[in-house]
Amino acid sequence: MRILFSAMAAFFLFASFHGDDVSKEKHLANIRQLTFGGDNAEAYFSFDSKSLVFQSNNAAWGLKCDQIFVYEISKGGGAAYKPKQVSTGKGRTTCAYFMPGDKQVLYASTHLGADTCPPTGDLRRGGKYLWPIYSTYDIFVADGKGKIKKRLTDSPGYDAEATVSPDGKKIVFTSTRSGDLELWTMNIDGSNVKQVTNQLGYDGGAFFSPDSKKLVFRASRPKTEADIKEYKDFLAEGLVAPVSMEIYTCNVDGSDLKQITNLGKANWAPYYHPSGKKIMFSSNHHSQKGYDFQLYMINEDGTGLEQITTESIFNSFAMFSPDGKKLVFCSNRNNGGTRDTNVFLADWVE
């Protein structure tokens, strides 16, 4: 979860090649490509494992910036299949997730700020890679026909990166309402909003553990005076430089905070293994140039790091299906040398 993916694609995915032999991806079987063109990202399963909700800017679908789509896995099968759009088509959207019952989805959108796509600006200023954190993002719930049923957030500032607990009772999201990018939770109806994290740095992309009692997320923790100043200065402009992030866990109330990785560079997009004892995430810690992102899995205590993918230079946004049988992820494999990033589905092999 959770980024403005078009910006990342423009920076990291300027090249594509075939890496090590795909036979080394021993945990992935029967890999199936689901989308064909554009930047497709953050594809997440419905509670019944039958559908995916994701964001895309596929120009072939008439899109100028990311909108939200629902992909019925049994109906998709090639480039001719166009999933159903469930966002308004206005503004920029991100971070979609199914609501309990799979009849509605939540997502963040800037459409109340303007009908047009918000400008990205210079996202490589001074040699830094930057993510825009639009203050016009709020979180909405829409039905299967794309009609907005409810607005869940209305505080000034950035509200996005929302996911739902497996038990269907809670939503976790990232917000700047306290002045920093922190994790917050609310009930499924938007009530009982509570702050979870409170340390300086970007806390985001959170997911619940299978038992809904814990959170796993990415975080930056600027330490030096220079790093702290840079972080605050960028945040004041609605920007984040996500080049140094590690994986953390905590209880849903924020207690028992633990740093799981200490790998350096960018470690992000974590998701719990169905056992609740391991965490899948994307990392470029092994890369000399910074743009080679592969999936890794690690024990919850920080031991047993294992590389999962080897093919192409970008693999991220991994999520296990609720039944534990499938893994969905996004990759720039098979893109014919373009910058396209697509959604892939695989059988998970222990």
MARMI-988735 format. One record per residue (C-alpha): y, z, x; residue number from 1; residue in one letter. Coordinates in nm, 4 decimals, decimal comma. Layout:
// residues N
ATOM         v         w         u  num  residuo
ATOM         Y         Z         X  NUM        A
...
// end
This chain:
// residues 350
ATOM         v         w         u  num  residuo
ATOM    0,0000    0,0000    0,0000    1        M
ATOM    0,2721   -0,0118    0,0473    2        R
ATOM    0,5457   -0,2523    0,1981    3        I
ATOM    0,7749   -0,5347    0,1079    4        L
ATOM    0,5066   -0,7718    0,2193    5        F
ATOM    0,7072   -1,0915    0,2526    6        S
ATOM    0,9120   -0,9256    0,5245    7        A
ATOM    0,6025   -0,8204    0,7138    8        M
ATOM    0,4504   -1,1663    0,6830    9        A
ATOM    0,7578   -1,3297    0,8266   10        A
ATOM    0,7495   -1,1028    1,1286   11        F
ATOM    0,3843   -1,0441    1,2123   12        F
ATOM    0,2033   -1,3455    1,0760   13        L
ATOM    0,3721   -1,6229    1,2676   14        F
ATOM    0,0378   -1,7258    1,4166   15        A
ATOM   -0,3237   -1,7287    1,3107   16        S
ATOM   -0,6435   -1,7647    1,5032   17        F
ATOM   -1,0078   -1,6796    1,4742   18        H
ATOM   -1,0897   -1,3660    1,6680   19        G
ATOM   -1,4290   -1,2325    1,7590   20        D
ATOM   -1,7313   -1,3604    1,5741   21        D
ATOM   -1,7255   -1,2431    1,2133   22        V
ATOM   -2,0839   -1,1215    1,2492   23        S
ATOM   -1,9268   -0,8156    1,4100   24        K
ATOM   -1,7884   -0,7242    1,0684   25        E
ATOM   -2,1183   -0,5552    0,9889   26        K
ATOM   -1,9833   -0,3478    0,6996   27        H
ATOM   -1,8644   -0,6561    0,5093   28        L
ATOM   -2,1049   -0,8929    0,3337   29        A
ATOM   -2,0520   -1,1896    0,1033   30        N
ATOM   -1,6802   -1,2119    0,1767   31        I
ATOM   -1,5060   -1,4066   -0,0982   32        R
ATOM   -1,1500   -1,5415   -0,0871   33        Q
ATOM   -0,9655   -1,4786   -0,4141   34        L
ATOM   -0,6149   -1,6191   -0,3588   35        T
ATOM   -0,5031   -1,9405   -0,1933   36        F
ATOM   -0,1433   -1,9611   -0,0794   37        G
ATOM    0,1659   -1,7505   -0,0233   38        G
ATOM    0,1786   -1,3832    0,0633   39        D
ATOM   -0,0662   -1,1882   -0,1509   40        N
ATOM   -0,0930   -0,8171   -0,0921   41        A
ATOM   -0,1706   -0,4696   -0,2207   42        E
ATOM   -0,4634   -0,5723   -0,4400   43        A
ATOM   -0,6081   -0,2649   -0,6106   44        Y
ATOM   -0,9047   -0,2213   -0,8433   45        F
ATOM   -0,9017   -0,1292   -1,2086   46        S
ATOM   -1,0846    0,1899   -1,3022   47        F
ATOM   -1,3820   -0,0180   -1,4270   48        D
ATOM   -1,3944   -0,2221   -1,1006   49        S
ATOM   -1,3656   -0,5494   -1,2965   50        K
ATOM   -1,0054   -0,6480   -1,2209   51        S
ATOM   -0,7436   -0,6331   -0,9484   52        L
ATOM   -0,3681   -0,5931   -0,9720   53        V
ATOM   -0,1640   -0,7338   -0,6837   54        F
ATOM    0,1699   -0,8814   -0,5797   55        Q
ATOM    0,2302   -1,2420   -0,4788   56        S
ATOM    0,5139   -1,4760   -0,3878   57        N
ATOM    0,3020   -1,7921   -0,4153   58        N
ATOM    0,5513   -2,0787   -0,4428   59        A
ATOM    0,2896   -2,2863   -0,6262   60        A
ATOM    0,3258   -2,0397   -0,9140   61        W
ATOM    0,7040   -2,0905   -0,9229   62        G
ATOM    0,7831   -1,7606   -0,7502   63        L
ATOM    1,0857   -1,6903   -0,5326   64        K
ATOM    0,9825   -1,3344   -0,4451   65        C
ATOM    0,6986   -1,0952   -0,5224   66        D
ATOM    0,5748   -1,0553   -0,8800   67        Q
ATOM    0,2745   -0,8660   -1,0173   68        I
ATOM   -0,0512   -1,0287   -1,1348   69        F
ATOM   -0,3841   -0,9146   -1,2783   70        V
ATOM   -0,6901   -1,0929   -1,1416   71        Y
ATOM   -1,0085   -1,0856   -1,3511   72        E
ATOM   -1,2803   -1,0945   -1,0865   73        I
ATOM   -1,5432   -1,2587   -1,3082   74        S
ATOM   -1,3080   -1,5455   -1,3994   75        K
ATOM   -1,1605   -1,6201   -1,0577   76        G
ATOM   -1,3365   -1,8561   -0,8272   77        G
ATOM   -1,1020   -2,0905   -0,6501   78        G
ATOM   -0,7502   -2,2141   -0,5932   79        A
ATOM   -0,7247   -2,3500   -0,9499   80        A
ATOM   -0,7436   -2,0026   -1,1028   81        Y
ATOM   -0,4057   -1,8476   -1,1784   82        K
ATOM   -0,4168   -1,4791   -1,2652   83        P
ATOM   -0,2027   -1,3355   -1,5438   84        K
ATOM    0,1504   -1,2302   -1,4529   85        Q
ATOM    0,2324   -0,8832   -1,5857   86        V
ATOM    0,5805   -0,8319   -1,4387   87        S
ATOM    0,9046   -0,9581   -1,5898   88        T
ATOM    0,9700   -1,2325   -1,3355   89        G
ATOM    1,3077   -1,0727   -1,2657   90        K
ATOM    1,4069   -0,9008   -0,9415   91        G
ATOM    1,1472   -0,8134   -0,6785   92        R
ATOM    0,8358   -0,6119   -0,7565   93        T
ATOM    0,5864   -0,4181   -0,5465   94        T
ATOM    0,3180   -0,1519   -0,5456   95        C
ATOM    0,1218   -0,2096   -0,8665   96        A
ATOM   -0,1663    0,0090   -0,9862   97        Y
ATOM   -0,3789    0,0331   -1,2979   98        F
ATOM   -0,3154    0,3129   -1,5433   99        M
ATOM   -0,6117    0,5021   -1,6946  100        P
ATOM   -0,7961    0,2836   -1,9438  101        G
ATOM   -0,7003   -0,0366   -1,7581  102        D
ATOM   -0,4802   -0,1591   -2,0453  103        K
ATOM   -0,1546   -0,0973   -1,8613  104        Q
ATOM   -0,0269   -0,1186   -1,5040  105        V
ATOM    0,2543    0,0560   -1,3210  106        L
ATOM    0,4680   -0,1111   -1,0575  107        Y
ATOM    0,8073   -0,0828   -0,8917  108        A
ATOM    1,0781   -0,3354   -0,9699  109        S
ATOM    1,4422   -0,4043   -0,8858  110        T
ATOM    1,5075   -0,5973   -1,2086  111        H
ATOM    1,7514   -0,3390   -1,3469  112        L
ATOM    1,9687   -0,4003   -1,0416  113        G
ATOM    1,9726   -0,7782   -1,0835  114        A
ATOM    1,7608   -1,0596   -1,2240  115        D
ATOM    1,7603   -1,2320   -0,8841  116        T
ATOM    1,5582   -1,1440   -0,5753  117        C
ATOM    1,7485   -0,8874   -0,3660  118        P
ATOM    1,8575   -1,0194   -0,0258  119        P
ATOM    1,6462   -0,9116    0,2703  120        T
ATOM    1,9141   -0,9459    0,5363  121        G
ATOM    1,8299   -0,9532    0,9074  122        D
ATOM    1,4952   -0,7748    0,9370  123        L
ATOM    1,4667   -0,8292    1,3121  124        R
ATOM    1,8013   -0,6857    1,4124  125        R
ATOM    1,8133   -0,5776    1,7760  126        G
ATOM    1,4490   -0,6733    1,8244  127        G
ATOM    1,3353   -0,4136    1,5696  128        K
ATOM    1,1032   -0,4964    1,2822  129        Y
ATOM    1,2568   -0,3509    0,9643  130        L
ATOM    1,1472   -0,2857    0,6063  131        W
ATOM    1,4150   -0,2902    0,3349  132        P
ATOM    1,4045    0,0149    0,1060  133        I
ATOM    1,5883   -0,1118   -0,2002  134        Y
ATOM    1,7759    0,1572   -0,3909  135        S
ATOM    1,7269   -0,0437   -0,7112  136        T
ATOM    1,3504    0,0080   -0,7127  137        Y
ATOM    1,2239    0,2133   -1,0054  138        D
ATOM    0,8723    0,2591   -1,1402  139        I
ATOM    0,7719    0,1056   -1,4724  140        F
ATOM    0,4608    0,0807   -1,6904  141        V
ATOM    0,3770   -0,2556   -1,8488  142        A
ATOM    0,1037   -0,3708   -2,0840  143        D
ATOM   -0,1392   -0,6561   -2,0246  144        G
ATOM    0,1082   -0,9070   -2,1653  145        K
ATOM    0,3825   -0,8022   -1,9256  146        G
ATOM    0,5892   -0,6043   -2,1758  147        K
ATOM    0,7473   -0,2957   -2,0210  148        I
ATOM    0,6370    0,0095   -2,2159  149        K
ATOM    0,8018    0,2866   -2,0180  150        K
ATOM    1,0319    0,3587   -1,7258  151        R
ATOM    0,8904    0,6459   -1,5217  152        L
ATOM    1,1773    0,7036   -1,2745  153        T
ATOM    1,5540    0,7000   -1,3200  154        D
ATOM    1,6875    0,8963   -1,0213  155        S
ATOM    1,9341    0,7193   -0,7886  156        P
ATOM    1,7673    0,5638   -0,4835  157        G
ATOM    1,4315    0,4194   -0,3881  158        Y
ATOM    1,1294    0,4994   -0,6085  159        D
ATOM    0,8146    0,2974   -0,5357  160        A
ATOM    0,4699    0,3065   -0,3728  161        E
ATOM    0,3051    0,4703   -0,6749  162        A
ATOM   -0,0716    0,5181   -0,7135  163        T
ATOM   -0,2812    0,6987   -0,9740  164        V
ATOM   -0,5363    0,9744   -0,9183  165        S
ATOM   -0,9025    0,8900   -0,9901  166        P
ATOM   -0,9093    1,1536   -1,2655  167        D
ATOM   -0,6149    0,9780   -1,4306  168        G
ATOM   -0,3926    1,2848   -1,4448  169        K
ATOM   -0,1383    1,2354   -1,1643  170        K
ATOM    0,0812    0,9740   -0,9965  171        I
ATOM    0,2000    0,9999   -0,6365  172        V
ATOM    0,5000    0,7982   -0,5199  173        F
ATOM    0,7634    0,7755   -0,2471  174        T
ATOM    1,1271    0,8518   -0,3231  175        S
ATOM    1,4599    0,9020   -0,1477  176        T
ATOM    1,5878    1,1348   -0,4216  177        R
ATOM    1,5951    1,4291   -0,1777  178        S
ATOM    1,7786    1,2286    0,0894  179        G
ATOM    1,4690    1,1321    0,2888  180        D
ATOM    1,1579    0,9226    0,2218  181        L
ATOM    0,9221    1,1875    0,0856  182        E
ATOM    0,6098    1,1989   -0,1291  183        L
ATOM    0,6413    1,3207   -0,4861  184        W
ATOM    0,3933    1,3646   -0,7699  185        T
ATOM    0,4313    1,3504   -1,1458  186        M
ATOM    0,2040    1,3703   -1,4447  187        N
ATOM    0,0680    1,0426   -1,5769  188        I
ATOM    0,3445    1,0376   -1,8410  189        D
ATOM    0,6212    1,0880   -1,5830  190        G
ATOM    0,6739    1,4579   -1,6481  191        S
ATOM    0,6476    1,7541   -1,4074  192        N
ATOM    0,7944    1,5813   -1,1014  193        V
ATOM    0,7277    1,7768   -0,7795  194        K
ATOM    0,8104    1,7183   -0,4133  195        Q
ATOM    0,5061    1,7109   -0,1826  196        V
ATOM    0,6355    1,6488    0,1729  197        T
ATOM    0,9546    1,7742    0,3350  198        N
ATOM    0,9590    1,6769    0,7046  199        Q
ATOM    1,2038    1,4228    0,8445  200        L
ATOM    1,0458    1,0775    0,8562  201        G
ATOM    0,8974    0,8136    0,6325  202        Y
ATOM    0,6139    0,9446    0,4136  203        D
ATOM    0,4610    0,6671    0,2064  204        G
ATOM    0,1684    0,4559    0,0947  205        G
ATOM   -0,0194    0,7571   -0,0435  206        A
ATOM   -0,3557    0,7522   -0,2180  207        F
ATOM   -0,5610    1,0292   -0,3728  208        F
ATOM   -0,8999    1,1427   -0,2470  209        S
ATOM   -1,1996    1,0620   -0,4702  210        P
ATOM   -1,1886    1,4140   -0,6201  211        D
ATOM   -0,8118    1,3811   -0,6851  212        S
ATOM   -0,7407    1,7007   -0,4870  213        K
ATOM   -0,5937    1,5527   -0,1672  214        K
ATOM   -0,3596    1,2781   -0,0504  215        L
ATOM   -0,3838    1,0428    0,2447  216        V
ATOM   -0,0689    0,8655    0,3599  217        F
ATOM    0,1262    0,7144    0,6490  218        R
ATOM    0,4146    0,8967    0,8108  219        A
ATOM    0,6687    0,8541    1,0869  220        S
ATOM    0,7964    1,1657    1,2634  221        R
ATOM    1,1001    1,0924    1,4831  222        P
ATOM    1,1284    1,3622    1,7490  223        K
ATOM    1,3969    1,2748    2,0054  224        T
ATOM    1,7675    1,2844    1,9250  225        E
ATOM    1,7853    0,9066    1,9707  226        A
ATOM    1,4884    0,8428    1,7399  227        D
ATOM    1,6234    1,0806    1,4760  228        I
ATOM    1,9655    0,9142    1,4834  229        K
ATOM    1,8124    0,5678    1,4600  230        E
ATOM    1,5918    0,6724    1,1668  231        Y
ATOM    1,8856    0,8268    0,9779  232        K
ATOM    2,1175    0,5356    1,0523  233        D
ATOM    1,8647    0,2797    0,9289  234        F
ATOM    1,7851    0,4878    0,6195  235        L
ATOM    2,1550    0,5030    0,5336  236        A
ATOM    2,1456    0,1218    0,5270  237        E
ATOM    1,8308    0,1146    0,3135  238        G
ATOM    1,6064    0,0228    0,6071  239        L
ATOM    1,3062    0,1641    0,7926  240        V
ATOM    1,1631    0,0577    1,1308  241        A
ATOM    0,7885    0,1172    1,0734  242        P
ATOM    0,6674    0,0654    1,4290  243        V
ATOM    0,5439    0,4203    1,4879  244        S
ATOM    0,3333    0,5718    1,2103  245        M
ATOM    0,0220    0,7885    1,1950  246        E
ATOM   -0,2204    0,8828    0,9172  247        I
ATOM   -0,1882    1,2252    0,7530  248        Y
ATOM   -0,3631    1,4170    0,4762  249        T
ATOM   -0,2583    1,7120    0,2630  250        C
ATOM   -0,3482    1,8816   -0,0609  251        N
ATOM   -0,1788    1,7394   -0,3697  252        V
ATOM    0,0718    2,0262   -0,3607  253        D
ATOM    0,1596    1,9495    0,0036  254        G
ATOM   -0,0323    2,2383    0,1586  255        S
ATOM   -0,2793    2,2019    0,4470  256        D
ATOM   -0,0911    1,9103    0,6022  257        L
ATOM   -0,2943    1,7499    0,8822  258        K
ATOM   -0,2328    1,4605    1,1207  259        Q
ATOM   -0,5528    1,2548    1,1310  260        I
ATOM   -0,4677    0,9837    1,3844  261        T
ATOM   -0,2812    1,0026    1,7119  262        N
ATOM   -0,3218    0,6428    1,8201  263        L
ATOM    0,0358    0,5275    1,8674  264        G
ATOM    0,2032    0,2166    1,7245  265        K
ATOM    0,1622    0,1456    1,3515  266        A
ATOM   -0,1243    0,3073    1,1605  267        N
ATOM   -0,0860    0,2610    0,7874  268        W
ATOM   -0,2337    0,1555    0,4498  269        A
ATOM   -0,4961    0,4344    0,4437  270        P
ATOM   -0,7589    0,4753    0,1728  271        Y
ATOM   -1,0394    0,7265    0,1336  272        Y
ATOM   -1,4021    0,6205    0,1697  273        H
ATOM   -1,5992    0,6964   -0,1513  274        P
ATOM   -1,7595    0,9938    0,0245  275        S
ATOM   -1,4190    1,1587    0,0629  276        G
ATOM   -1,5083    1,2302    0,4253  277        K
ATOM   -1,3756    0,9132    0,5923  278        K
ATOM   -1,0532    0,7139    0,5777  279        I
ATOM   -1,0013    0,3388    0,6069  280        M
ATOM   -0,6681    0,2201    0,7482  281        F
ATOM   -0,4944   -0,0681    0,9250  282        S
ATOM   -0,3763   -0,0388    1,2857  283        S
ATOM   -0,2350   -0,2364    1,5737  284        N
ATOM   -0,2854    0,0439    1,8292  285        H
ATOM   -0,5279   -0,1713    2,0283  286        H
ATOM   -0,2924   -0,4703    2,0486  287        S
ATOM   -0,0862   -0,5611    2,3526  288        Q
ATOM    0,1658   -0,7643    2,1512  289        K
ATOM    0,1866   -0,5601    1,8323  290        G
ATOM    0,0933   -0,8162    1,5678  291        Y
ATOM   -0,2851   -0,7819    1,5674  292        D
ATOM   -0,3719   -0,5557    1,2730  293        F
ATOM   -0,7361   -0,4699    1,2111  294        Q
ATOM   -0,9108   -0,2345    0,9698  295        L
ATOM   -1,0508    0,0868    1,1136  296        Y
ATOM   -1,2368    0,3808    0,9680  297        M
ATOM   -1,2141    0,7393    1,0902  298        I
ATOM   -1,3634    1,0725    0,9908  299        N
ATOM   -1,1310    1,3040    0,8015  300        E
ATOM   -1,1235    1,5351    1,1035  301        D
ATOM   -0,9946    1,2542    1,3273  302        G
ATOM   -1,3248    1,1783    1,5039  303        T
ATOM   -1,5523    0,8761    1,4942  304        G
ATOM   -1,2994    0,5918    1,5029  305        L
ATOM   -1,4748    0,2637    1,4135  306        E
ATOM   -1,3317   -0,0890    1,3981  307        Q
ATOM   -1,4248   -0,2664    1,0736  308        I
ATOM   -1,2651   -0,6138    1,1009  309        T
ATOM   -1,2379   -0,8571    1,3900  310        T
ATOM   -1,1378   -1,1835    1,2221  311        E
ATOM   -0,7756   -1,3084    1,2323  312        S
ATOM   -0,4665   -1,1137    1,3362  313        I
ATOM   -0,3861   -0,9364    1,0098  314        F
ATOM   -0,6132   -0,7231    0,7925  315        N
ATOM   -0,4785   -0,4450    0,5736  316        S
ATOM   -0,4492   -0,2935    0,2242  317        F
ATOM   -0,8169   -0,2043    0,2030  318        A
ATOM   -0,9435   -0,0318   -0,1115  319        M
ATOM   -1,2946    0,0611   -0,2160  320        F
ATOM   -1,3938   -0,0149   -0,5734  321        S
ATOM   -1,4363    0,2974   -0,7889  322        P
ATOM   -1,8126    0,2339   -0,7956  323        D
ATOM   -1,8140    0,2215   -0,4138  324        G
ATOM   -1,9855   -0,1168   -0,3946  325        K
ATOM   -1,6942   -0,3430   -0,3005  326        K
ATOM   -1,4024   -0,3532   -0,0595  327        L
ATOM   -1,0884   -0,5520   -0,1362  328        V
ATOM   -0,8457   -0,6251    0,1462  329        F
ATOM   -0,5733   -0,8692    0,2472  330        C
ATOM   -0,6021   -1,0936    0,5511  331        S
ATOM   -0,4585   -1,4057    0,7103  332        N
ATOM   -0,8046   -1,5398    0,7941  333        R
ATOM   -0,8821   -1,8897    0,6681  334        N
ATOM   -0,5157   -1,9812    0,6279  335        N
ATOM   -0,5312   -2,3054    0,8262  336        G
ATOM   -0,2681   -2,1963    1,0754  337        G
ATOM   -0,0070   -2,1156    0,8104  338        T
ATOM    0,1557   -1,7797    0,7462  339        R
ATOM   -0,0377   -1,7320    0,4214  340        D
ATOM   -0,2026   -1,3982    0,3574  341        T
ATOM   -0,4682   -1,3827    0,0881  342        N
ATOM   -0,6829   -1,1368   -0,1000  343        V
ATOM   -1,0501   -1,1070   -0,0034  344        F
ATOM   -1,3388   -0,9269   -0,1714  345        L
ATOM   -1,6539   -0,8143    0,0076  346        A
ATOM   -1,9697   -0,6199   -0,0580  347        D
ATOM   -1,9502   -0,2919    0,1319  348        W
ATOM   -2,2431   -0,2222    0,3638  349        V
ATOM   -2,2830    0,1332    0,4964  350        E
// end
